[in-house]
Amino acid sequence: MKSDPDDIEFRLRAFRPRRPAPLPEHFALRRSRVPFLLTAAVAIAAMIVVALRVDRRPAVPVERVDTATLGPLTSLALSDPEAFDAALARISSVSLPDVERAGSALQQLAQP
């Protein structure tokens, strides 16, 4: 048999096991991300609180709305919903027919 370097048996006979070298003592210390994430969460919460406080508009004096137009009713509904309901009740009492009035067309229609 030839001892050819490409022969597998030649390589197996040349193999000498040895112990692995110890790990190097120098290692990189990894920093925790928890303080960074906690700081980011506090900053986001602070920005949300500031945004909510800034977004509140100062109280606008409510003007009396006597006509059923879209502009004044919309601004009244956004600023004061209770005054909006009162304005709608006042406007409907003036503009809608009274169903209990004697001799009205609605009373005539209600008769069987």
Phi and psi in degrees as GROMACS dihedral restraints (atoms count N, CA, C in turn):
[ dihedral_restraints ]
;  ai    aj    ak    al  type     phi  dphi    fc
    3     4     5     6     1   -90.1    20    10
    4     5     6     7     1   148.0    20    10
    6     7     8     9     1   -98.6    20    10
    7     8     9    10     1    80.7    20    10
    9    10    11    12     1   -89.1    20    10
   10    11    12    13     1   133.6    20    10
   12    13    14    15     1   -61.5    20    10
   13    14    15    16     1   -19.5    20    10
   15    16    17    18     1   -85.8    20    10
   16    17    18    19     1    -8.0    20    10
   18    19    20    21     1   -75.3    20    10
   19    20    21    22     1   135.0    20    10
   21    22    23    24     1   -70.2    20    10
   22    23    24    25     1   -34.9    20    10
   24    25    26    27     1   -68.6    20    10
   25    26    27    28     1   -34.7    20    10
   27    28    29    30     1   -62.0    20    10
   28    29    30    31     1   -42.3    20    10
   30    31    32    33     1   -68.2    20    10
   31    32    33    34     1   -39.3    20    10
   33    34    35    36     1   -66.7    20    10
   34    35    36    37     1   -36.6    20    10
   36    37    38    39     1   -69.8    20    10
   37    38    39    40     1   -30.3    20    10
   39    40    41    42     1   -78.9    20    10
   40    41    42    43     1   -13.1    20    10
   42    43    44    45     1   -71.2    20    10
   43    44    45    46     1   129.7    20    10
   45    46    47    48     1  -126.2    20    10
   46    47    48    49     1   112.3    20    10
   48    49    50    51     1   -67.9    20    10
   49    50    51    52     1   148.9    20    10
   51    52    53    54     1  -145.2    20    10
   52    53    54    55     1   163.8    20    10
   54    55    56    57     1   -76.1    20    10
   55    56    57    58     1   145.7    20    10
   57    58    59    60     1   -71.0    20    10
   58    59    60    61     1   151.5    20    10
   60    61    62    63     1   -73.3    20    10
   61    62    63    64     1   150.2    20    10
   63    64    65    66     1   -67.4    20    10
   64    65    66    67     1   155.1    20    10
   66    67    68    69     1   -67.8    20    10
   67    68    69    70     1   147.6    20    10
   69    70    71    72     1   -66.1    20    10
   70    71    72    73     1   144.9    20    10
   72    73    74    75     1   -79.2    20    10
   73    74    75    76     1   -17.4    20    10
   75    76    77    78     1   -83.8    20    10
   76    77    78    79     1   123.3    20    10
   78    79    80    81     1  -140.2    20    10
   79    80    81    82     1   155.6    20    10
   81    82    83    84     1   -88.6    20    10
   82    83    84    85     1   129.8    20    10
   84    85    86    87     1   -82.4    20    10
   85    86    87    88     1   123.2    20    10
   87    88    89    90     1   -91.2    20    10
   88    89    90    91     1   133.3    20    10
   90    91    92    93     1   -86.5    20    10
   91    92    93    94     1   147.1    20    10
   93    94    95    96     1   -75.5    20    10
   94    95    96    97     1   145.6    20    10
   96    97    98    99     1   -93.9    20    10
   97    98    99   100     1    -1.9    20    10
   99   100   101   102     1   -60.5    20    10
  100   101   102   103     1   -46.4    20    10
  102   103   104   105     1   -61.5    20    10
  103   104   105   106     1   -37.5    20    10
  105   106   107   108     1   -65.7    20    10
  106   107   108   109     1   -44.5    20    10
  108   109   110   111     1   -66.4    20    10
  109   110   111   112     1   -37.6    20    10
  111   112   113   114     1   -65.3    20    10
  112   113   114   115     1   -41.9    20    10
  114   115   116   117     1   -63.9    20    10
  115   116   117   118     1   -41.6    20    10
  117   118   119   120     1   -64.3    20    10
  118   119   120   121     1   -40.7    20    10
  120   121   122   123     1   -65.2    20    10
  121   122   123   124     1   -40.6    20    10
  123   124   125   126     1   -65.8    20    10
  124   125   126   127     1   -39.8    20    10
  126   127   128   129     1   -65.1    20    10
  127   128   129   130     1   -41.4    20    10
  129   130   131   132     1   -65.4    20    10
  130   131   132   133     1   -42.3    20    10
  132   133   134   135     1   -62.8    20    10
  133   134   135   136     1   -39.9    20    10
  135   136   137   138     1   -65.4    20    10
  136   137   138   139     1   -39.9    20    10
  138   139   140   141     1   -65.1    20    10
  139   140   141   142     1   -37.3    20    10
  141   142   143   144     1   -66.1    20    10
  142   143   144   145     1   -42.7    20    10
  144   145   146   147     1   -63.6    20    10
  145   146   147   148     1   -43.4    20    10
  147   148   149   150     1   -64.4    20    10
  148   149   150   151     1   -41.6    20    10
  150   151   152   153     1   -64.3    20    10
  151   152   153   154     1   -38.5    20    10
  153   154   155   156     1   -69.2    20    10
  154   155   156   157     1   -36.1    20    10
  156   157   158   159     1   -71.1    20    10
  157   158   159   160     1   -37.4    20    10
  159   160   161   162     1   -72.5    20    10
  160   161   162   163     1   -32.9    20    10
  162   163   164   165     1   -69.7    20    10
  163   164   165   166     1   -24.1    20    10
  165   166   167   168     1   -68.4    20    10
  166   167   168   169     1   127.9    20    10
  168   169   170   171     1   -90.3    20    10
  169   170   171   172     1   149.4    20    10
  171   172   173   174     1   -66.8    20    10
  172   173   174   175     1   154.2    20    10
  174   175   176   177     1   -64.6    20    10
  175   176   177   178     1   125.2    20    10
  177   178   179   180     1   -94.4    20    10
  178   179   180   181     1   133.4    20    10
  180   181   182   183     1   -60.1    20    10
  181   182   183   184     1   133.2    20    10
  183   184   185   186     1   -83.0    20    10
  184   185   186   187     1   128.2    20    10
  186   187   188   189     1   -97.8    20    10
  187   188   189   190     1   151.3    20    10
  189   190   191   192     1   -76.4    20    10
  190   191   192   193     1   129.8    20    10
  192   193   194   195     1  -109.1    20    10
  193   194   195   196     1   117.7    20    10
  195   196   197   198     1  -110.2    20    10
  196   197   198   199     1   -10.4    20    10
  198   199   200   201     1  -115.5    20    10
  199   200   201   202     1   150.9    20    10
  201   202   203   204     1   -91.5    20    10
  202   203   204   205     1    67.6    20    10
  204   205   206   207     1  -108.6    20    10
  205   206   207   208     1   153.5    20    10
  207   208   209   210     1   -67.0    20    10
  208   209   210   211     1   -42.8    20    10
  210   211   212   213     1   -61.3    20    10
  211   212   213   214     1   -59.3    20    10
  213   214   215   216     1   -63.4    20    10
  214   215   216   217     1   -36.9    20    10
  216   217   218   219     1   -67.5    20    10
  217   218   219   220     1   -37.3    20    10
  219   220   221   222     1   -66.4    20    10
  220   221   222   223     1   -46.2    20    10
  222   223   224   225     1   -65.4    20    10
  223   224   225   226     1   -34.8    20    10
  225   226   227   228     1   -68.4    20    10
  226   227   228   229     1   -39.4    20    10
  228   229   230   231     1   -65.9    20    10
  229   230   231   232     1   -35.7    20    10
  231   232   233   234     1   -76.0    20    10
  232   233   234   235     1   -33.8    20    10
  234   235   236   237     1   -89.4    20    10
  235   236   237   238     1   -40.3    20    10
  237   238   239   240     1  -146.3    20    10
  238   239   240   241     1    95.4    20    10
  240   241   242   243     1   -62.1    20    10
  241   242   243   244     1   -33.8    20    10
  243   244   245   246     1   -68.5    20    10
  244   245   246   247     1   -40.3    20    10
  246   247   248   249     1   -67.9    20    10
  247   248   249   250     1   -31.4    20    10
  249   250   251   252     1   -63.7    20    10
  250   251   252   253     1   -44.6    20    10
  252   253   254   255     1   -62.6    20    10
  253   254   255   256     1   -41.0    20    10
  255   256   257   258     1   -64.8    20    10
  256   257   258   259     1   -39.9    20    10
  258   259   260   261     1   -65.9    20    10
  259   260   261   262     1   -40.8    20    10
  261   262   263   264     1   -64.4    20    10
  262   263   264   265     1   -39.2    20    10
  264   265   266   267     1   -64.5    20    10
  265   266   267   268     1   -41.3    20    10
  267   268   269   270     1   -66.4    20    10
  268   269   270   271     1   -43.0    20    10
  270   271   272   273     1   -67.7    20    10
  271   272   273   274     1   -40.4    20    10
  273   274   275   276     1   -69.3    20    10
  274   275   276   277     1   -32.4    20    10
  276   277   278   279     1   -67.9    20    10
  277   278   279   280     1   -27.2    20    10
  279   280   281   282     1   -87.8    20    10
  280   281   282   283     1   -41.2    20    10
  282   283   284   285     1   -91.3    20    10
  283   284   285   286     1   -27.2    20    10
  285   286   287   288     1   -89.4    20    10
  286   287   288   289     1   149.4    20    10
  288   289   290   291     1   -70.9    20    10
  289   290   291   292     1   151.9    20    10
  291   292   293   294     1   -84.5    20    10
  292   293   294   295     1   119.8    20    10
  294   295   296   297     1   -77.8    20    10
  295   296   297   298     1   -16.2    20    10
  297   298   299   300     1  -100.1    20    10
  298   299   300   301     1     0.3    20    10
  300   301   302   303     1   -73.0    20    10
  301   302   303   304     1   135.3    20    10
  303   304   305   306     1   -70.9    20    10
  304   305   306   307     1   135.1    20    10
  306   307   308   309     1    82.5    20    10
  307   308   309   310     1     8.1    20    10
  309   310   311   312     1   -81.1    20    10
  310   311   312   313     1   163.2    20    10
  312   313   314   315     1   -65.5    20    10
  313   314   315   316     1   -33.5    20    10
  315   316   317   318     1   -68.6    20    10
  316   317   318   319     1   -33.2    20    10
  318   319   320   321     1   -68.8    20    10
  319   320   321   322     1   -37.6    20    10
  321   322   323   324     1   -65.5    20    10
  322   323   324   325     1   -39.0    20    10
  324   325   326   327     1   -71.0    20    10
  325   326   327   328     1   -28.0    20    10
  327   328   329   330     1   -78.0    20    10
  328   329   330   331     1   -15.2    20    10
  330   331   332   333     1   -72.7    20    10
  331   332   333   334     1   139.6    20    10
